């Protein structure tokens, strides 16, 4: 999960302030020292970390906090606001050309994820009614063009490859002309990369950037390399006007410092975040929502958006009716689990639910448990899935053998199913469920 270590450290420092009826300046100083150390360990630029904690402290020892009835909570509010400001206050949307097509140039070093990001961006824009094409602008590495063509085939987006001795500049200009003729409203250009920045690369990118009216020039940065990503952004921005950043691999165990530093150091806002390897795993970057995730407040809006994209509205309504009318079968249970998986990695989804981390305690999200659950249900006959009450001892042994699991696993799943069904049965009668919520089949 993105910012996991940073999130734990900051939450730990602020937890000591919560619940106190009064705060001293020494209390705030101690908390800010911990926060600053957490930021530095997350590879946040040292000047950015110092300026951030200074701003928080100045506000935290002011009247706004000290005279509050809940000063600890007010400090958390201040930290949330300052984190949001640090990352850009609000989302920065892509600009559109006054006359189509909108041209988006993707820059970055080799290995930053440019080619995959081009396809993710095309898929993202298609889902919002745009008609993009992609341009394989790396004429030095045929494998890059092949990869882009494969990705384009998967998402149904045309890819323009270089022809003959076509230069990168001519390739971009010709692709834009063809897009106009074909009624395409967006041209996404995947450019060449190197292992490091050199004059030849920058000259080529400048040539492509001036080949036509470019609307957006997005720099693709790998979050896993930390502060080096910010240094790289400074170098690119010194030669080419950058309009925004795409931060990739923010789903990994990244220290996250680049995401917190890049705007302050370079003036370039983050516009998108890569949150996984799937083609759907590109999110519009919302500073306020990311600040909430870091502070353990969840991100319900992004969770709702993921659910809306991943679930059919009509089918979701039917499923809700089945739940409340006590007709919920194991086939329905399996369908719900599959839809949850389509929304993204489970640890990311849980981080978006306010208070989920505290409720989970030491429990760990485990994708393998969900896979095991699917295998068990698929080993049942259609009659067994429709009527689980007939699954007695001999059937349980057969299902366990067929799914490569233990009888105890089958028993646990059936108990989870019955508890869930009973809970919704009570809710349909207007009663609040008693006892603990059923343990979901993806916790250890």
C-alpha positions as CSV (number, residue, x, y, z in Angstrom):
1,X,0.0,0.0,0.0
2,X,1.3,3.5,-0.9
3,X,2.9,5.5,2.0
4,X,2.3,2.5,4.4
5,X,5.4,3.2,6.6
6,X,5.0,7.0,6.4
7,X,1.3,6.7,7.3
8,X,2.0,4.5,10.3
9,X,4.7,6.9,11.6
10,X,2.6,10.1,11.2
11,X,-0.5,8.5,12.7
12,X,1.6,7.3,15.6
13,X,3.0,10.8,16.3
14,X,-0.4,12.4,16.1
15,X,-2.1,9.8,18.2
16,X,-0.2,11.0,21.2
17,X,-1.9,14.4,20.8
18,X,-5.5,13.1,20.4
19,X,-7.8,13.0,23.3
20,X,-5.8,15.6,25.3
21,X,-7.8,18.5,26.8
22,X,-4.8,20.7,26.6
23,X,-1.6,20.9,24.5
24,X,1.7,22.6,25.4
25,X,4.2,23.9,22.8
26,X,6.5,21.1,24.0
27,X,3.9,18.5,23.1
28,X,3.6,20.0,19.6
29,X,7.4,20.2,19.2
30,X,7.8,16.5,20.1
31,X,5.1,15.4,17.6
32,X,6.6,17.6,14.8
33,X,10.0,16.1,15.4
34,X,8.5,12.6,14.8
35,X,6.6,13.8,11.8
36,X,9.8,15.4,10.3
37,X,11.7,12.2,10.8
38,X,8.9,10.2,9.2
39,X,9.0,12.5,6.2
40,X,12.8,12.3,5.8
41,X,12.7,8.5,6.1
42,X,10.0,8.5,3.3
43,X,12.6,10.3,1.2
44,X,10.8,13.6,1.2
45,X,13.2,16.4,0.2
46,X,14.7,17.8,3.4
47,X,13.8,21.4,2.7
48,X,10.2,20.4,2.0
49,X,10.1,18.4,5.2
50,X,11.4,21.3,7.2
51,X,9.1,23.8,5.7
52,X,6.1,21.6,6.1
53,X,6.7,20.9,9.8
54,X,7.4,24.6,10.4
55,X,4.1,25.6,8.9
56,X,2.2,22.9,10.9
57,X,3.9,24.0,14.2
58,X,3.1,27.7,13.6
59,X,-0.6,26.9,13.1
60,X,-0.6,24.3,15.9
61,X,0.6,26.6,18.6
62,X,-1.8,29.4,17.5
63,X,-5.1,30.4,18.8
64,X,-6.9,28.2,16.3
65,X,-5.6,25.1,18.1
66,X,-4.7,26.0,21.6
67,X,-8.1,27.5,22.5
68,X,-10.0,24.6,20.9
69,X,-11.9,22.1,23.0
70,X,-10.2,19.3,21.1
71,X,-6.7,20.6,20.4
72,X,-5.3,17.2,19.4
73,X,-8.0,16.8,16.7
74,X,-7.3,20.3,15.5
75,X,-3.7,19.5,15.0
76,X,-4.7,16.5,12.9
77,X,-6.9,18.8,10.8
78,X,-4.0,21.2,10.3
79,X,-1.7,18.4,9.2
80,X,-4.3,17.2,6.8
81,X,-4.7,20.6,5.3
82,X,-1.0,21.2,5.0
83,X,-0.4,17.7,3.4
84,X,-3.2,18.6,0.9
85,X,-1.5,21.9,0.1
86,X,1.9,20.2,-0.3
87,X,0.5,17.9,-3.0
88,X,-1.5,20.6,-4.8
89,X,-4.7,21.5,-2.9
90,X,-7.0,20.0,-5.6
91,X,-6.9,17.7,-8.6
92,X,-5.4,19.2,-11.8
93,X,-7.4,18.0,-14.8
94,X,-6.0,17.5,-18.2
95,X,-6.4,20.4,-20.5
96,X,-8.2,20.0,-23.8
97,X,-7.2,21.7,-27.1
98,X,-9.5,24.4,-28.4
99,X,-9.4,22.6,-31.7
100,X,-9.0,18.8,-31.6
101,X,-7.0,16.8,-31.4
102,X,-5.5,17.3,-27.9
103,X,-1.9,16.2,-28.0
104,X,-0.4,14.6,-24.9
105,X,3.4,14.0,-24.8
106,X,4.7,11.5,-22.3
107,X,8.3,11.9,-21.2
108,X,10.5,10.0,-18.9
109,X,13.5,7.7,-18.5
110,X,13.6,4.1,-19.6
111,X,11.9,1.9,-17.0
112,X,9.7,4.6,-15.6
113,X,6.6,3.0,-17.1
114,X,5.9,5.4,-20.0
115,X,4.6,2.8,-22.5
116,X,2.3,1.2,-20.0
117,X,1.1,4.6,-18.8
118,X,0.3,5.6,-22.4
119,X,-2.0,2.6,-22.7
120,X,-3.5,3.2,-19.2
121,X,-4.2,6.9,-20.1
122,X,-5.8,5.9,-23.4
123,X,-8.0,3.4,-21.6
124,X,-8.9,6.0,-18.9
125,X,-9.8,8.6,-21.6
126,X,-11.9,6.1,-23.6
127,X,-13.9,5.4,-20.5
128,X,-14.8,9.1,-20.4
129,X,-16.0,9.3,-24.0
130,X,-12.8,10.4,-25.7
131,X,-11.4,8.8,-28.9
132,X,-7.6,8.6,-28.6
133,X,-4.9,7.1,-30.7
134,X,-1.4,6.3,-29.5
135,X,1.9,7.1,-31.2
136,X,5.0,4.9,-30.8
137,X,7.5,7.7,-30.6
138,X,10.5,5.6,-29.6
139,X,12.2,5.0,-33.0
140,X,15.3,3.5,-31.4
141,X,13.7,0.6,-29.6
142,X,11.4,-1.5,-31.7
143,X,10.3,-3.5,-28.6
144,X,8.7,-0.3,-27.3
145,X,6.5,0.0,-30.4
146,X,5.7,-3.7,-30.3
147,X,4.6,-3.4,-26.6
148,X,2.5,-0.3,-27.3
149,X,0.8,-2.1,-30.3
150,X,0.0,-5.1,-28.1
151,X,-1.5,-2.9,-25.4
152,X,-3.4,-0.9,-28.0
153,X,-4.9,-4.2,-29.4
154,X,-6.0,-5.2,-25.9
155,X,-7.9,-1.9,-25.3
156,X,-9.1,-1.3,-28.8
157,X,-7.0,1.9,-29.5
158,X,-5.1,2.4,-32.8
159,X,-1.3,2.8,-32.6
160,X,0.7,4.8,-35.1
161,X,4.2,3.4,-35.7
162,X,7.1,5.1,-37.4
163,X,7.3,4.3,-41.2
164,X,10.6,4.0,-43.1
165,X,13.0,6.8,-42.2
166,X,10.4,8.9,-40.5
167,X,12.0,11.1,-37.8
168,X,10.4,11.5,-34.4
169,X,9.4,15.1,-35.3
170,X,7.7,14.0,-38.5
171,X,6.1,11.1,-36.8
172,X,4.3,13.3,-34.4
173,X,3.3,15.9,-37.0
174,X,2.0,13.2,-39.4
175,X,0.1,11.3,-36.6
176,X,-1.7,14.6,-35.6
177,X,-2.7,15.2,-39.2
178,X,-4.0,11.7,-39.6
179,X,-5.9,12.0,-36.3
180,X,-7.8,15.1,-37.6
181,X,-8.8,13.2,-40.7
182,X,-9.9,10.1,-38.8
183,X,-12.0,12.1,-36.2
184,X,-9.7,11.2,-33.3
185,X,-9.8,13.8,-30.5
186,X,-6.7,12.8,-28.5
187,X,-3.1,11.9,-29.6
188,X,-1.0,10.2,-26.9
189,X,2.7,10.2,-27.8
190,X,5.0,7.6,-26.1
191,X,8.5,9.1,-26.5
192,X,12.0,7.6,-26.3
193,X,13.7,7.1,-23.0
194,X,17.3,6.5,-21.8
195,X,18.9,5.1,-18.7
196,X,19.9,8.7,-17.9
197,X,19.3,12.2,-19.3
198,X,21.6,13.3,-22.1
199,X,21.8,16.0,-24.7
200,X,20.7,13.7,-27.6
201,X,17.6,12.7,-25.7
202,X,16.6,16.2,-24.7
203,X,17.2,17.5,-28.3
204,X,14.9,14.7,-29.6
205,X,12.2,15.5,-27.1
206,X,12.4,19.2,-27.8
207,X,12.0,18.5,-31.5
208,X,8.9,16.4,-30.9
209,X,7.4,18.9,-28.5
210,X,7.7,21.7,-31.2
211,X,6.4,19.5,-34.0
212,X,2.8,20.5,-33.3
213,X,0.7,22.3,-30.7
214,X,1.2,20.1,-27.7
215,X,-1.6,20.6,-25.0
216,X,-0.1,18.5,-22.2
217,X,3.5,17.4,-21.6
218,X,3.4,14.8,-18.8
219,X,6.5,13.5,-17.1
220,X,6.3,9.9,-16.0
221,X,8.2,9.3,-12.7
222,X,8.8,6.0,-10.8
223,X,7.8,6.6,-7.2
224,X,10.1,3.7,-6.1
225,X,13.2,5.7,-6.7
226,X,12.3,8.4,-4.2
227,X,14.2,11.6,-4.2
228,X,15.9,10.8,-7.4
229,X,12.6,11.1,-9.1
230,X,12.3,14.7,-8.0
231,X,15.9,15.5,-9.2
232,X,15.0,14.0,-12.5
233,X,11.8,16.1,-12.7
234,X,14.0,19.2,-12.1
235,X,16.3,18.3,-15.0
236,X,13.5,17.6,-17.4
237,X,11.6,20.8,-16.4
238,X,14.7,22.9,-17.0
239,X,14.7,22.0,-20.7
240,X,11.0,21.3,-21.6
241,X,7.9,23.0,-20.2
242,X,6.2,20.2,-18.1
243,X,2.5,20.6,-17.4
244,X,2.1,17.7,-15.0
245,X,3.5,14.5,-13.6
246,X,2.3,10.9,-13.7
247,X,3.6,9.1,-10.6
248,X,3.9,5.3,-11.3
249,X,4.2,2.4,-8.8
250,X,2.5,4.3,-5.9
251,X,0.9,1.0,-5.0
252,X,4.1,-0.6,-4.0
253,X,6.1,-0.4,-0.8
254,X,7.3,3.0,-1.9
255,X,8.6,5.5,0.5
256,X,6.4,8.0,-1.3
257,X,8.7,11.0,-0.8
258,X,8.6,12.0,-4.5
259,X,4.8,12.4,-4.4
260,X,5.1,14.8,-1.5
261,X,8.1,16.7,-2.8
262,X,7.6,17.1,-6.6
263,X,5.2,20.0,-6.6
264,X,7.0,22.1,-4.0
265,X,10.4,21.5,-5.7
266,X,9.5,21.7,-9.4
267,X,6.1,23.5,-9.6
268,X,4.8,20.5,-11.6
269,X,1.5,19.1,-10.2
270,X,0.8,15.4,-10.1
271,X,-2.1,14.7,-12.4
272,X,-2.3,10.9,-12.3
273,X,-1.1,8.1,-10.1
274,X,-0.3,4.5,-11.2
275,X,-1.7,2.2,-8.5
276,X,-1.1,-1.2,-10.0
277,X,-0.1,-3.2,-13.0
278,X,-3.6,-3.6,-14.6
279,X,-4.6,-1.4,-17.5
280,X,-7.4,0.1,-15.2
281,X,-4.9,1.0,-12.4
282,X,-4.5,4.7,-13.2
283,X,-6.2,7.2,-10.9
284,X,-6.7,10.9,-11.2
285,X,-4.5,12.3,-8.4
286,X,-6.6,14.0,-5.7
287,X,-4.3,15.6,-3.1
288,X,-7.0,15.8,-0.4
289,X,-7.9,12.2,-0.8
290,X,-4.3,11.1,-0.7
291,X,-3.8,13.2,2.5
292,X,-6.7,11.4,4.0
293,X,-5.2,8.0,3.1
294,X,-1.9,8.9,4.7
295,X,-3.7,10.0,7.9
296,X,-5.8,6.8,8.0
297,X,-9.1,8.7,7.3
298,X,-9.9,6.6,4.3
299,X,-10.9,7.6,0.8
300,X,-14.6,6.8,0.3
301,X,-15.0,8.9,-2.8
302,X,-12.4,6.9,-4.8
303,X,-13.8,3.6,-3.4
304,X,-17.3,4.6,-4.7
305,X,-15.8,5.5,-8.1
306,X,-14.1,2.2,-8.4
307,X,-17.3,0.4,-7.4
308,X,-19.3,2.3,-10.0
309,X,-16.8,1.4,-12.8
310,X,-16.5,-2.2,-11.8
311,X,-20.1,-3.1,-11.2
312,X,-23.1,-3.2,-13.5
313,X,-25.8,-0.9,-12.0
314,X,-28.7,-3.2,-13.0
315,X,-27.0,-6.3,-11.7
316,X,-26.1,-4.5,-8.4
317,X,-29.7,-3.6,-7.9
318,X,-30.8,-7.2,-8.5
319,X,-28.1,-8.4,-6.1
320,X,-29.3,-6.0,-3.4
321,X,-32.9,-7.3,-3.7
322,X,-31.7,-10.9,-3.5
323,X,-29.8,-10.1,-0.3
324,X,-32.7,-8.4,1.4
325,X,-35.2,-11.1,0.3
326,X,-33.1,-14.0,1.7
327,X,-32.5,-15.5,-1.8
328,X,-28.7,-14.9,-1.7
329,X,-26.9,-18.0,-2.9
330,X,-23.2,-19.1,-3.0
331,X,-23.2,-18.2,-6.7
332,X,-24.2,-14.6,-5.7
333,X,-21.5,-14.7,-3.0
334,X,-18.9,-15.8,-5.6
335,X,-20.0,-13.0,-8.0
336,X,-19.6,-10.4,-5.3
337,X,-16.1,-11.6,-4.5
338,X,-15.1,-11.4,-8.2
339,X,-16.4,-7.9,-8.5
340,X,-14.4,-6.8,-5.4
341,X,-11.3,-8.3,-7.0
342,X,-11.9,-6.3,-10.2
343,X,-11.8,-3.1,-8.2
344,X,-8.1,-3.5,-7.4
345,X,-5.8,-4.9,-4.7
346,X,-7.6,-5.6,-1.5
347,X,-5.1,-3.8,0.7
348,X,-5.7,-0.6,-1.3
349,X,-9.5,-1.0,-1.0
350,X,-9.3,-1.5,2.7
351,X,-7.1,1.6,3.1
352,X,-9.9,3.6,1.5
353,X,-12.4,2.6,4.3
354,X,-12.3,5.1,7.2
355,X,-11.1,3.3,10.4
356,X,-10.6,0.0,8.6
357,X,-7.0,-0.3,9.7
358,X,-7.9,0.2,13.4
359,X,-10.8,-2.3,13.1
360,X,-8.6,-4.9,11.4
361,X,-5.9,-4.7,14.1
362,X,-3.3,-7.4,13.4
363,X,-5.4,-9.1,10.7
364,X,-3.7,-9.1,7.3
365,X,-5.4,-8.8,3.9
366,X,-4.5,-11.9,1.9
367,X,-5.5,-12.3,-1.7
368,X,-4.8,-16.0,-1.4
369,X,-7.7,-16.4,0.9
370,X,-10.0,-15.0,-1.7
371,X,-8.6,-17.4,-4.3
372,X,-9.1,-20.3,-1.9
373,X,-12.8,-19.2,-1.4
374,X,-13.4,-19.1,-5.2
375,X,-11.8,-22.6,-5.6
376,X,-14.1,-24.0,-2.8
377,X,-17.3,-22.6,-4.3
378,X,-16.3,-23.7,-7.8
379,X,-15.8,-27.3,-6.5
380,X,-19.5,-27.4,-5.5
381,X,-22.3,-28.6,-7.8
382,X,-24.9,-26.1,-9.0
383,X,-27.4,-27.7,-6.6
384,X,-25.0,-27.2,-3.6
385,X,-24.3,-23.6,-4.5
386,X,-28.1,-22.9,-4.7
387,X,-28.8,-24.8,-1.5
388,X,-25.8,-24.9,0.8
389,X,-27.8,-26.6,3.6
390,X,-27.5,-30.0,1.8
391,X,-23.7,-29.8,2.2
392,X,-23.1,-32.5,4.9
393,X,-19.9,-34.3,6.0
394,X,-19.3,-36.4,2.9
395,X,-19.9,-33.5,0.5
396,X,-17.6,-31.3,2.5
397,X,-14.8,-33.8,2.1
398,X,-15.4,-34.1,-1.6
399,X,-15.4,-30.3,-2.0
400,X,-12.2,-29.9,0.0
401,X,-10.4,-32.5,-2.1
402,X,-11.7,-31.0,-5.3
403,X,-10.5,-27.5,-4.3
404,X,-7.2,-28.5,-2.8
405,X,-8.2,-27.2,0.6
406,X,-9.1,-28.6,4.0
407,X,-12.6,-29.5,5.4
408,X,-12.0,-26.8,8.0
409,X,-11.7,-24.2,5.1
410,X,-15.0,-25.4,3.7
411,X,-16.6,-25.2,7.1
412,X,-15.3,-21.7,7.6
413,X,-16.7,-20.5,4.3
414,X,-20.1,-21.9,4.9
415,X,-20.2,-20.2,8.3
416,X,-19.2,-16.9,6.7
417,X,-21.9,-17.3,4.1
418,X,-24.6,-18.2,6.7
419,X,-23.6,-15.3,9.0
420,X,-23.7,-12.8,6.1
421,X,-27.1,-14.1,5.0
422,X,-28.5,-13.9,8.5
423,X,-27.2,-10.4,8.9
424,X,-29.0,-9.2,5.8
425,X,-32.1,-11.1,6.8
426,X,-32.2,-9.1,10.1
427,X,-31.6,-5.8,8.2
428,X,-34.5,-6.6,5.8
429,X,-36.8,-6.7,8.9
430,X,-35.5,-3.4,10.1
431,X,-33.3,-4.8,12.8
432,X,-29.7,-4.1,13.5
433,X,-27.5,-7.2,13.4
434,X,-26.3,-8.5,16.7
435,X,-22.8,-9.6,17.5
436,X,-19.7,-9.1,15.4
437,X,-19.7,-8.5,11.7
438,X,-18.8,-11.6,9.7
439,X,-15.1,-12.0,9.0
440,X,-14.5,-11.6,5.3
441,X,-12.8,-14.3,3.3
442,X,-9.6,-12.4,2.6
443,X,-8.2,-11.9,6.1
444,X,-5.7,-14.1,7.9
